[in-house]
């Protein structure tokens, strides 16, 4: 799994969003169990923080991020990309024409993405997930998941 990390405080001489990737590779069934997996992701995030702390310029951080992306593209592992916009205040932002009614992520052909967003009513978290069709059918039929979630399949129109 690869996760995107926001780089705060902002980098000097940058415009827009800057992010970096950290990941963990689970190779056995035991390594996919939630407590183990979360602990390994936390370790990977701390390792990234330690690496970034030693980088003094935005160019070094950008190069590190590109190297990480290139490395991911050349591995044979099946990757899941995960990011969160939760707790960023996206529904309280007003850029002059009112607060947003709905925030979403543009559709794209890339699969194996998990994106967490605040619920517009403040009552939970919306998750946008893209998977291959066969994997999505299994995911949508998971009874344990359905105990905690209310899947909504949007139309592609």
Buried (B, 14 or more C-beta within 10 A) or exposed (E): BBBBBEBEEEBEEEEEEBEBBBBBEBEEEEEEEEEBBEEBBEEBBEEBEEBBEEBEEBEEBBEBBEEBEEEBEEEEEEBBBBBBBBEEEBBEEEEEEEEBEEBEEEEEEEBBBBBBBBEBEEEEEBBBBBBEEEBBEEEBEEEEEEEEEEEEEEEEE
